[in-house]
Amino acid sequence: MKSSILKISFAAILATGFLSSCSTVTNPISNNQTSKDSVLGRWELDYIMTEGGKSLSDAYPMGVPYLDFVSNKMLNASDGCNTMGGGITIEGNQITFGNMMSTMKACEGVQDTNFKSKLQGKLSYAVDGDTMTLIQGDIAIMRFKRAGTLAGTWELEEFIGRDRSAKSLDDRFPNQKPTLTFQNNLVSGNDGCNNLTGGFVAVGNSLTVKNIATTRMACQGVDSDAFGERFNNVNKYEIQNGKLVLYANDVKTMVFKKK
């Protein structure tokens, strides 16, 4: 039996105008509601059967889809292209989706239509720790992970280069510590010498950076090339004890602290 597909995006959070135009939201999220077994909060797409067997990053080049349960009566979402908002009803292990308002952008190469066609009616859900599965009938049609805390500005604290040098961080980057800022689908910062900017796609714990451009200053004694090599090959991230750990080709290469 062919399963249907839902697609949801890492694109920008729903514009506040949607919320202000809606009726008053009841049962807002409080700190004690966002427990491990609660559906409330933001969930980012981790698995779906994409059209043409594409990877999630290829199916959603503008950012991973998401669902953001503001309360048990209000949902914000993105399909990888447009942001949406509307009413829901959560009863037991079932979610009933009401009419959703949406922005009307056209996004080439984004598999958004299948998502919007499925975000209606009644679906069952199951939460297991940081994983949520949505189920249509007896078929698991999509899986989500609780959103991490990648967004924000991070300063390099540990660097593991290919040379496995014993040089300290100050020796490698004597002028300034490299920083990275992740916001929506854009990354910016510096490599200890030059400013950098580009795009990124985060799906679950996978992380892909793309189209990274830098300024062209020459800084003697700065390992900016080594930083760039590691950063451009990033494929995974983890948040461990409040620190951002980056992996290149599944090898730990850099650790950042939140600024």
Buried (B, 14 or more C-beta within 10 A) or exposed (E): EEEBBBBBBBBBBBEEEBBEEBEEBEEEBEEEBBEEEBBBBBBBBBBBEBEEEEEBBBBBBBBBBBBBBBBBBBBBBBBBBBBBBBBBEBEEEEBEBEEBBBBEEEBEEBBBEBBBEBBEEEBBBBBEEBBBBBBBEEEBBBBBBBBBEBEEBBBBEEBBBEEEEEEEBEEBBBEBBBBBBBEBBEBBBBBBBBEBBBBBBBBBBBBBBEEBEBEEEEBEEBBBEBBBBBBEBBBBBBEEEEBBBBBBEEEEBBBBBEE
